[in-house]
């Protein structure tokens, strides 16, 4: 039996932010996103993290009908990796130009029920919860990524009731501290699974020192993963593995194999698999990942 450490490798196949429209095969429709999930599966991903997009415009969406269509597609085709649906939509506060207290028309801040409806309806194995409030950029658009403590607690209770495993995404040290408080309140079942988001503008630096600092803040027994954006995607795969964590790649976070060369999700997963194996670890199978996360098999 192999004694190599098992690494959960997630592929985030499309995301919801702006992207370079010159990419020839960026997945937009539910069918294209489903195909990308299976491409990631074939390349060796343990889990897939899925958003939906408006099929007409290509912009990010949180339309429950699109999530329903996508989830039915991947389940009907027998998806093997852990199914992880985003629950990050509905938290974009864009202030008016002359008054932060007045939201601009582009603001999209939803209620707890509104934001979690697609999770309750589709019951993925895992869903993301972004335990943060932060100044962020989407392309050249400024926004406040807004989560009150009340909303985060309410979302966590919804996931508990639905028996969906939260992937706790953190963008700052204080995010970890509040997540720890939520764990103490019984809002996350163990083992908690943290995802360190590195390299966003005005967010966490994309370096080893940041991972080491955040690791010190995690509760004992936590699972953790870290990923970097753009050109730092693969370096952070290596660093996360070397420091004992799990990791993530995919077109949500990086569009390129190298400067000027567009990537596919399968190519990014394959490169990450090679890095993980070259470092003496191995990629967890989907069922090994489920066992590590404490979840059952796909519905």
C-alpha positions in Angstrom: 0.0 0.0 0.0 1.3 3.4 -0.9 2.4 5.6 2.0 2.4 8.8 -0.1 0.4 11.7 1.3 -2.9 12.2 -0.4 -3.6 15.7 -1.8 -7.1 16.9 -2.6 -6.8 18.6 -6.0 -9.8 20.8 -6.9 -10.5 22.2 -10.3 -12.4 25.5 -10.4 -13.5 25.4 -14.0 -15.1 28.8 -14.8 -15.7 31.2 -11.9 -17.9 34.2 -12.1 -15.6 37.1 -12.7 -14.6 38.9 -15.8 -12.2 37.0 -18.1 -10.2 37.5 -21.3 -12.8 37.1 -24.0 -10.1 36.0 -26.5 -9.9 32.7 -24.7 -11.1 30.3 -27.4 -12.8 27.7 -25.2 -13.7 29.3 -22.0 -16.8 27.4 -20.6 -19.9 29.5 -20.4 -23.1 27.5 -21.0 -24.1 24.7 -18.6 -23.2 22.1 -21.2 -19.7 23.6 -21.7 -19.2 23.9 -17.9 -20.3 20.2 -17.5 -17.8 19.2 -20.3 -15.1 21.1 -18.5 -15.9 19.3 -15.2 -15.5 15.9 -17.0 -12.3 17.2 -18.7 -11.0 17.9 -15.2 -12.1 14.5 -14.0 -10.3 12.7 -16.8 -7.1 14.7 -16.0 -7.2 13.5 -12.4 -9.1 16.1 -10.3 -10.4 15.0 -6.9 -13.1 17.7 -6.9 -14.7 20.2 -9.2 -15.8 23.7 -8.0 -18.6 25.0 -10.3 -20.1 28.4 -11.0 -22.6 29.2 -13.7 -22.7 32.0 -16.3 -25.3 33.8 -18.4 -25.2 31.7 -21.6 -26.1 34.8 -23.6 -23.6 37.4 -22.2 -21.0 35.1 -20.6 -21.2 37.1 -17.4 -21.3 35.5 -14.0 -24.7 34.4 -12.8 -26.5 32.9 -9.8 -29.6 31.9 -11.6 -31.0 28.9 -9.8 -32.3 27.4 -13.1 -28.8 27.4 -14.5 -27.4 25.7 -11.4 -30.2 23.1 -11.7 -29.4 22.4 -15.3 -25.7 22.1 -14.6 -26.1 19.9 -11.6 -28.5 17.6 -13.5 -26.1 17.4 -16.4 -23.1 16.3 -14.4 -25.0 13.9 -12.2 -26.8 12.3 -15.2 -23.4 11.8 -16.9 -21.9 10.2 -13.7 -19.5 12.8 -12.4 -16.9 11.1 -10.1 -15.1 14.0 -8.5 -16.5 15.7 -5.4 -19.2 18.1 -6.5 -18.6 21.6 -5.0 -21.0 24.4 -6.0 -20.2 28.0 -5.3 -22.2 29.9 -2.8 -20.3 33.2 -3.3 -22.8 35.1 -5.4 -25.1 37.8 -4.1 -22.5 39.7 -2.0 -21.4 42.5 -4.4 -21.9 45.9 -3.0 -21.0 48.7 -5.4 -21.4 52.1 -3.9 -22.6 55.1 -5.8 -19.9 57.4 -7.1 -20.5 60.2 -4.6 -22.0 58.3 -1.6 -20.9 55.0 -0.1 -24.2 54.7 1.7 -26.2 54.5 -1.5 -25.8 51.4 -3.6 -25.2 51.7 -7.3 -27.6 49.9 -9.7 -25.1 47.1 -10.3 -25.1 46.1 -6.6 -26.2 42.5 -6.0 -26.6 41.7 -2.3 -29.1 38.9 -1.6 -30.8 37.5 1.5 -29.6 34.3 3.1 -32.5 32.3 1.6 -31.9 33.9 -1.8 -28.2 33.2 -1.8 -28.5 29.6 -0.7 -31.5 28.5 -2.7 -29.5 26.6 -5.3 -27.5 24.8 -2.6 -30.7 23.6 -0.8 -32.3 22.6 -4.1 -29.3 20.7 -5.6 -27.6 19.4 -2.4 -24.0 19.3 -3.7 -21.5 17.4 -1.5 -19.6 20.7 -0.8 -20.3 24.4 -1.2 -18.1 27.4 -0.7 -18.7 30.0 2.0 -16.6 33.1 1.7 -16.0 34.2 5.3 -15.0 37.7 4.5 -15.9 41.3 3.8 -13.3 43.0 1.7 -12.5 45.6 -1.0 -12.1 43.7 -4.2 -11.7 44.2 -8.0 -13.5 42.4 -10.8 -11.4 43.5 -13.8 -11.5 47.3 -13.5 -14.7 47.4 -11.4 -14.4 48.2 -7.7 -16.7 46.6 -5.2 -17.1 45.6 -1.6 -17.5 41.9 -1.2 -20.0 42.0 1.6 -20.9 39.5 4.3 -22.3 40.4 7.7 -21.7 38.1 10.7 -25.5 37.5 10.7 -25.5 36.4 7.1 -22.5 34.1 7.5 -24.0 32.4 10.5 -27.3 32.0 8.7 -25.7 30.5 5.6 -23.7 28.1 7.8 -26.9 27.0 9.6 -28.6 26.4 6.2 -25.7 24.2 5.1 -25.8 22.3 8.4 -29.5 21.6 8.0 -28.9 20.5 4.3 -25.9 18.4 5.3 -23.7 20.1 2.8 -20.0 20.4 3.6 -18.8 24.0 3.6 -15.5 24.9 2.0 -14.5 27.9 4.2 -12.8 30.4 1.9 -10.7 32.9 3.7 -9.2 36.1 2.3 -7.6 37.6 5.4 -6.4 36.5 8.9 -9.5 37.9 10.6 -11.6 35.7 8.3 -9.9 32.6 9.9 -10.6 34.0 13.4 -14.3 34.5 12.7 -14.5 31.1 11.1 -12.9 29.7 14.3 -15.7 31.4 16.3 -18.3 29.8 14.0 -16.7 26.4 14.6 -16.8 27.0 18.3 -20.5 27.8 18.0 -21.1 24.5 16.2 -21.9 26.0 12.8 -19.4 23.9 10.9 -19.2 20.1 11.3 -15.7 18.7 11.5 -13.2 18.4 10.1 -13.4 22.0 9.0 -12.0 22.6 5.5 -10.3 25.9 4.9 -9.4 27.3 1.5 -6.8 30.1 1.5 -7.4 32.5 -1.4 -4.0 34.1 -2.3 -3.2 36.9 -4.7 -6.5 38.9 -5.1 -5.9 42.6 -5.3 -6.1 44.1 -1.8 -6.2 40.5 -0.4 -3.6 38.1 0.9 -0.1 38.1 -0.5 0.7 35.0 -2.6 3.7 33.7 -0.7 4.9 31.1 1.7 4.9 33.4 4.7 1.2 34.0 4.3 0.4 30.3 4.3 2.5 29.7 7.4 0.9 32.5 9.3 -2.7 31.4 8.4 -1.8 27.8 9.3 -1.0 28.9 12.8 -4.5 30.3 13.2 -6.3 27.1 12.1 -8.0 24.9 14.7 -6.3 21.5 15.4 -7.5 18.8 13.0 -8.4 21.2 10.2 -8.0 20.4 6.5 -6.6 23.3 4.5 -5.9 24.2 0.9 -4.3 27.1 -0.7 -4.2 28.4 -4.3 -2.7 31.3 -6.2 -4.0 33.5 -9.0 -2.7 33.9 -12.5 1.0 33.2 -12.9 1.3 32.2 -9.2 -1.1 29.3 -9.7 1.4 26.5 -10.1 4.0 27.9 -7.7 1.3 27.8 -5.0 0.4 24.3 -5.9 4.0 23.3 -5.1 4.1 25.4 -1.9 0.8 24.2 -0.6 1.8 20.6 -1.1 5.2 21.1 0.5 3.6 22.7 3.6 1.2 19.9 4.1 -2.0 21.3 2.4 -4.3 20.6 -0.5 -4.7 22.8 -3.6 -6.7 24.1 -6.5 -6.2 25.0 -10.1 -8.5 25.9 -13.0 -9.7 28.6 -15.4 -11.5 30.5 -12.6 -8.1 31.5 -11.3 -5.7 31.4 -14.2 -6.3 31.3 -18.0 -2.7 30.5 -19.2 -0.2 27.7 -19.5 2.5 30.3 -20.0 2.6 33.9 -21.1 0.3 34.2 -24.1 -0.7 30.6 -24.3 -4.3 29.9 -23.2 -4.9 26.8 -21.1 -7.8 24.3 -20.7 -8.9 23.0 -17.4 -7.6 19.6 -18.3 -4.1 20.9 -19.0 -4.0 22.8 -15.7 -5.1 19.8 -13.7 -2.6 17.6 -15.5 0.2 20.0 -14.7 -0.8 20.2 -11.1 -0.9 16.3 -10.9 2.6 16.2 -12.2 3.8 18.8 -9.6 2.1 16.9 -6.8 3.6 13.6 -7.8 7.1 15.1 -8.4 7.0 16.3 -4.9 6.5 12.8 -3.5 2.7 13.0 -2.8 -0.2 11.7 -4.8 -3.6 13.1 -5.8 -6.5 11.8 -3.8 -9.1 9.9 -5.7 -12.6 11.3 -5.4 -13.6 8.7 -2.8 -10.4 9.3 -0.9 -11.2 13.0 -0.9 -14.7 12.2 0.4 -13.3 10.2 3.3 -10.9 12.9 4.2 -13.6 15.6 4.1 -16.1 13.4 6.0 -18.8 13.3 3.4 -20.7 10.6 1.5 -20.7 9.8 -2.1 -22.4 11.9 -4.8 -26.2 11.7 -4.8 
